Amino acid sequence: CLDLTEMDQALMRYARHLCEVLNTIEEAVFVHNIKFDYPEEAESLMEELDRPLSELISEEINEKARQHFESESTPASWSVEVTNEAYTAQALAGLASQKNIGLVVCGKKISYRGTGRVAEKILRLSSFKGDLLTVPETAPHRMERLLVPVDFSPHSVKALALANKIASGPAAKITCQHVYTIPMHYFPFIPVQGFRKSMEEQARKDFDKFRKELPEELRGIPCEFTYSKDRTIAQTVYDFAINNNEDLIIIGSRGRSGLPAALLGSTAIQLMQFDFHVPLLVVR
């Protein structure tokens, strides 16, 4: 997803990096949605153009893409799509469905100007069935340290399996993180320390059961158990990722309840809203 700003170069560089790491990617599709805040005024301006605006934008994107993808070593081809829809998130989700695109990559602006809310809106769409990756302009081009927050649900299995495919390099390390917390309304009635210990013991038992059901190649992945205390799960994951220099966070979009994470005030969406340099991959 491109917006014709400085962010496009960062996204294209990371897309090239992804294609090199994941040799299963056949094609990178660069998309821009033409959208105006004042469509009537824009229409009169476009009438003065020699060629359609979509054609001019497509040429510019193709020129940028050639800098990163036009070489013999490029493991994937590329194409450009320019849409003209009222809502960018719906346009991207629709195109992903139409072209059977499995992974949508969106920029996440840290220093650059912009809201960066398109990815969040896409994730909230029930019509979107693919995986979603948000990439800050400062994202490291490494896939050695991968963090997978887990709640022992089927979506956690999907996230771990994808992490195992992505991890690259001799020093590659995948770490599970399970965050447990004590509901606030229990604090007046129970001794926190004793309850915290019993919750961690139960979490470790749940993980042992979960691990036995994993494919054999995933059973050796270690798990960190973190007590969130007075912080949200997302804040606890964020702290762990920063303190351990993680290169990528991979998280399932649904939890054990089976409800869409967007309806639960999801950890994934909260992580998207933090300003930090670690890319976030949400697995559907």
C-alpha positions in Angstrom: 0.0 0.0 0.0 1.7 3.2 -1.2 0.8 6.8 -0.6 3.3 8.6 -2.8 5.3 9.9 0.1 8.9 9.2 1.4 7.4 6.1 3.1 7.1 4.4 -0.3 10.8 3.9 -0.6 11.0 2.3 2.8 8.1 0.0 2.0 9.6 -1.1 -1.3 13.0 -1.8 0.3 11.3 -3.9 3.0 9.1 -5.7 0.3 12.3 -6.6 -1.5 13.7 -7.9 1.8 10.6 -10.0 2.3 10.8 -11.5 -1.2 14.4 -12.5 -0.5 13.6 -14.1 2.9 10.3 -15.7 1.8 11.1 -17.4 -1.5 7.5 -18.5 -1.8 6.4 -14.9 -2.8 5.7 -14.9 -6.5 4.7 -11.3 -7.1 4.7 -8.0 -5.2 1.7 -5.9 -6.1 2.2 -2.2 -5.4 -1.1 -0.4 -4.8 -2.2 3.2 -4.6 -5.7 4.4 -4.0 -6.6 7.8 -5.4 -8.6 9.7 -2.9 -9.4 13.4 -2.5 -10.8 15.2 0.4 -12.6 17.5 -2.0 -13.5 15.4 -5.1 -15.4 18.1 -7.0 -12.4 20.5 -7.0 -10.1 17.6 -7.9 -12.2 16.6 -10.8 -11.9 20.0 -12.4 -8.1 19.9 -11.9 -7.8 16.4 -13.5 -9.6 17.7 -16.6 -6.5 19.8 -17.3 -4.2 16.8 -17.4 -2.9 15.5 -20.7 -3.3 11.9 -19.5 -5.4 10.1 -16.8 -4.0 10.7 -13.2 -4.0 6.9 -12.6 -1.7 6.5 -15.6 0.7 9.1 -14.3 0.8 7.6 -10.8 1.3 4.1 -12.2 4.3 5.3 -14.2 5.9 6.9 -11.1 5.4 3.8 -8.9 6.8 1.6 -11.7 9.9 3.8 -11.8 10.4 3.5 -8.1 9.8 -0.3 -8.2 12.5 -0.8 -10.9 15.1 0.6 -8.5 14.4 -2.3 -6.1 13.1 -5.1 -8.1 14.6 -4.9 -11.6 17.6 -7.2 -11.3 18.5 -10.8 -12.0 18.7 -11.5 -8.3 15.1 -10.3 -7.6 13.2 -13.4 -6.5 9.8 -12.1 -7.4 8.1 -10.1 -10.1 6.0 -7.0 -9.5 3.0 -5.1 -10.8 1.2 -1.9 -10.1 -2.5 -1.3 -9.3 -4.0 2.2 -9.0 -7.6 2.3 -7.7 -10.0 5.2 -7.2 -12.3 4.4 -4.3 -13.8 6.5 -1.5 -12.3 4.3 1.2 -8.7 3.1 1.0 -9.0 0.2 3.4 -12.0 -1.3 1.5 -10.2 -0.8 -1.8 -7.2 -2.8 -0.5 -9.2 -5.5 1.0 -11.3 -5.9 -2.1 -8.2 -6.0 -4.3 -6.6 -8.6 -2.0 -9.7 -10.8 -2.3 -9.9 -10.3 -6.1 -6.3 -11.2 -6.7 -6.0 -13.8 -4.0 -3.3 -11.9 -2.2 -2.2 -13.6 1.0 -0.2 -10.8 2.6 -0.9 -7.0 2.7 1.9 -4.7 3.7 1.2 -1.2 5.0 3.5 1.5 6.2 3.6 2.7 9.8 4.9 6.2 10.1 7.1 7.0 13.1 8.9 10.2 12.0 7.1 10.8 8.7 3.9 12.7 8.8 0.7 10.7 8.5 -2.0 8.9 10.5 -1.1 5.3 9.6 -4.6 4.1 10.4 -5.2 2.3 7.1 -3.8 -1.0 8.5 -6.0 -0.8 11.5 -9.1 -0.2 9.4 -8.2 -3.2 7.1 -7.8 -5.4 10.1 -11.3 -4.5 11.3 -12.9 -5.5 8.0 -14.6 -8.9 8.2 -14.2 -9.1 4.4 -10.4 -9.2 4.7 -9.1 -12.7 5.0 -5.3 -12.3 4.4 -2.4 -11.6 6.7 -1.4 -8.0 7.5 2.1 -6.6 8.0 2.8 -3.1 9.3 6.3 -1.8 8.6 7.8 1.4 10.2 10.2 3.3 8.1 12.9 2.4 10.7 12.2 -1.3 10.6 15.4 -3.5 10.7 16.0 -5.7 7.6 16.5 -8.8 9.7 14.4 -11.9 10.5 16.6 -13.4 13.2 14.7 -12.6 16.4 11.0 -13.3 16.1 8.5 -12.8 19.0 5.2 -14.7 18.9 2.7 -13.7 21.7 0.5 -16.8 22.3 -2.7 -17.6 24.1 -2.6 -21.3 23.1 -5.4 -20.9 20.5 -5.4 -22.3 16.9 -4.3 -18.9 15.7 -1.3 -19.1 18.0 -0.3 -22.3 16.1 -0.7 -20.4 12.8 1.5 -17.6 14.0 4.2 -20.0 15.2 4.2 -22.0 12.0 4.6 -18.8 10.0 7.4 -17.6 12.3 9.2 -20.9 11.6 9.0 -20.3 7.9 10.2 -16.7 8.2 13.1 -17.1 10.6 16.4 -16.8 8.7 20.1 -16.8 9.5 22.3 -19.1 11.7 21.4 -17.0 14.8 17.6 -17.1 14.2 15.6 -17.4 17.3 11.8 -17.7 17.8 10.4 -16.9 21.2 6.8 -17.4 22.4 5.5 -15.0 25.0 2.4 -15.8 27.1 1.1 -12.8 29.1 -1.0 -13.5 32.1 -2.8 -11.0 34.3 -5.1 -10.9 37.3 -8.4 -9.2 36.7 -8.6 -5.9 38.6 -11.9 -6.7 40.3 -10.2 -9.6 42.3 -7.6 -7.5 43.9 -9.6 -6.5 47.0 -10.3 -10.2 47.8 -7.3 -12.3 47.1 -3.6 -12.3 48.0 -1.9 -11.2 44.7 1.4 -13.0 45.2 -0.3 -16.4 45.8 -2.7 -16.0 43.0 0.0 -14.8 40.6 2.1 -18.0 41.3 -0.9 -20.3 40.7 -1.7 -18.5 37.5 1.8 -18.9 36.2 1.8 -22.6 37.1 -1.5 -23.0 35.2 -0.1 -21.1 32.2 2.9 -23.5 32.1 0.7 -26.5 32.3 -1.4 -25.0 29.4 1.7 -24.4 27.4 2.9 -28.0 27.9 -0.4 -29.3 26.7 -0.4 -26.8 23.8 3.2 -27.8 22.8 2.4 -31.5 22.6 -0.3 -30.7 20.0 2.1 -28.7 17.8 3.9 -30.1 14.8 7.2 -31.6 15.8 9.3 -28.8 14.2 7.6 -26.3 16.5 7.8 -28.1 19.8 11.3 -26.9 20.8 10.4 -23.2 20.7 10.8 -21.7 24.2 8.1 -19.7 25.9 8.5 -16.7 28.2 5.7 -16.2 30.8 5.2 -12.6 31.7 3.0 -11.1 34.4 1.4 -7.9 33.1 0.7 -6.4 36.5 -0.9 -3.0 35.9 -0.2 -2.9 32.1 -2.2 -4.2 29.1 -1.1 -7.3 27.2 0.0 -5.0 24.3 2.1 -2.9 26.6 3.7 -6.0 28.1 4.5 -7.4 24.6 5.9 -4.0 23.5 8.2 -3.9 26.5 9.5 -7.4 25.8 10.1 -6.7 22.1 12.0 -3.5 22.8 14.1 -5.0 25.7 15.1 -8.1 23.7 15.7 -6.4 20.3 13.1 -8.3 18.4 13.1 -8.0 14.6 9.4 -8.9 14.1 6.3 -9.6 16.2 3.9 -12.2 14.8 0.5 -12.5 16.4 -2.8 -14.2 15.7 -5.9 -12.0 14.9 -8.2 -14.1 17.1 -8.0 -15.4 20.6 -9.4 -18.4 22.4 -12.9 -16.9 22.5 -13.2 -17.3 18.7 -14.4 -13.7 18.4 -12.6 -11.3 16.0 -9.9 -9.5 17.9 -11.2 -6.2 16.7 -14.3 -6.7 18.8 -12.2 -7.4 21.9 -10.0 -4.3 21.7 -7.4 -6.5 20.3 -3.8 -6.7 21.4 -2.8 -6.6 17.7 -4.6 -3.3 17.1 -3.2 -1.8 20.3 0.3 -2.8 19.1 -0.3 -1.0 15.8 -1.0 2.2 17.7 2.4 2.2 19.5 5.2 4.2 17.9 8.1 1.8 17.8 10.4 0.3 15.1 9.4 -3.4 15.2 7.2 -4.6 12.3 4.0 -6.3 13.3 2.6 -9.3 11.3 -1.0 -10.2 12.1 -2.0 -13.7 11.1 -5.7 -14.3 10.1 
